[in-house]
Amino acid sequence: MARRRGRINIVGSLITLTIVSAIAGGILFGPYYWDHQLVKETVRSAALKWAETTLEHKAKQKLDDEWEYREIPAYIDKAAACSFNTSGRRKIVTCAWAAHVYYPLTDYYKTIYFETTSEVTSGGKVNTY
């Protein structure tokens, strides 16, 4: 039996809708997740510097240098977002922030919360999460 011309293929339409939605989501939310990766690498570098030198001010300087080098956007306020802590013999660098993503042509937005932590143990092992 021959197929009739002009029929809408439901499966093809669903696949197309899924692909278009994924691309739109990537365009809307992708840059914020990319910034998260940049901050994650920066926090890890600062934690490694702190473990290497055992001086907190050197780690803060490393964080500042990496922040500028990686050109992390201004919506992430480094002073408010990042902290340096110790817990026993562990050194912990944490950055947490929120991003408001506005949907095009509307007044609606979604707030996305990010946090990244790098922890250096007394043995020099780095855990980043």
N, C-alpha and C positions, 0 to 999 in steps of 0.2 A: 504494500500500500504506500503510495507516495504521500509525502508530507505536504500539507497545505502551506503556501507562502503567506507571510504576513502574521503568523502566530507569534505570540510572545513566549519565549522560552523562560519558564519560571526559574529553573536552576541557573541558567546563565544570568538572569537578572539578579538573583541573590548573590552570586559570586561577584558580579560587578559592584553591587551595593556594598559588599564586604570590603572589597579592595578600595573603593572610594572612601569609605569610612576609616579604614586603616591609614590611608594617606592623609586624610584631614586630621586625624588624631595625632599623627606624627608631626605634622606641620604645627599644630597648636601646642602640643605638650612636649615634643622632642627637645627643643632648646633648653627647657628647664631641667630635663633629665641629663642633658649634656653638661649643664652647669654643675649638677650634682656630682658627675664623674670628675670634673675639674677640681671641685672642692675636696673630694675624696682623695685624690692624688696629692693635693696640697697639704691636707691634714696628715697624711701618711709621711710626707717629707719632713714636716715639722716634728712629728713624733720620733722619727729616726734621728733627726738632729739633736733632739733633747736627750735621747738615749746615748748618742755618741759623745756629746759634750758634758752631759749632766747639768747644764746651765739653762734655766728656763728662758732667760732673756735671749739667748742664742736661738732657741726654738721659735720664739716669737718673731725674731728678726727673719728667720727662714720662712715662716708663714707669710710675713709681709712681702718678702722678695718673691716668693712663689705666686702670691696673690697677684702681684703686678705682672710678673712674667706670663702667667696664664691668662691674664686679662679677664678676670672674673668680674661679671657685671655688678654695677653699683646697687642693684636692688637687694643684694646680699650684703648687709652691714657687718663687716668683719668684726668690729669692736663689740657689737651686741650679740653676734651669732656664735663666736668661738670662745672656748675656755680651755684653760690648762689646769689639770688636777693631778694629785698623786693619791694613790691608795696603797698603803704599805710601800712596797718597793716597785710598784707599777706606776708608770707615767702615762697619763691619759689626755689626749687632745680631742676635743669634741666641737663640732659646729652644727648648729640647728637653725633652720630658717623656714619661712613660708613664702610661697609665690602665689599671687592671684592671677589666674589665667582668664582673660575675658574672651567670651565667645563673640565672634565677628557679628556686627550689625545688631547687637542686643546690649542690654544693660546687665546681663547675667554673667557671673564668673564662678570659677571653681577655685577653691584654695587648696593647694597641694603643700603638704608638710614634708620637709626633708631633714634628715639627721645623718651625720657620719661621724664615726669614732675610730680613732687609732689608739691602740693600747700597746705599750712596750713593757714586757715583763723583765724581771731582773736578769734573766738569762739572755736578753737581747732579741727575743722572738717578738715579731710585730703581728698583731691581729687587727685587721681593719674591717669594720662592718658598718 
